[in-house]
Amino acid sequence: MQRGTAFLFLGIFTILTGVLALKLTDMNICWAIIALGAVFGCTGGISISQRARA
């Protein structure tokens, strides 16, 4: 699996985990987990798009 694809799936999984943890615990720290997942997903998407362009 390529690095960009791995980051994209890691981001999706991290966002879903953060949303689930937010619903279960109602703690505001879970927003940081969701934001981290968004960063991972965006990094993976950018990596995939740059590889497709080249």
C-alpha positions, 0 to 999 in steps of 0.5 A: 500500500502506498504511503498516501493511501495509508494516510488517507485511510488512517485519517478516516479511521481516526476521524471515526474513532474521534467521533465515536469517543466524543459521543461516548465520553462527551469530552472536548479532547476528542475534538483534537483527535478529530482534527488530527484525523483531518490532518492525516486525511488531507496529507494523504489526499495531497500526496496521492494527487501530487503523485497522479500529477507527476 
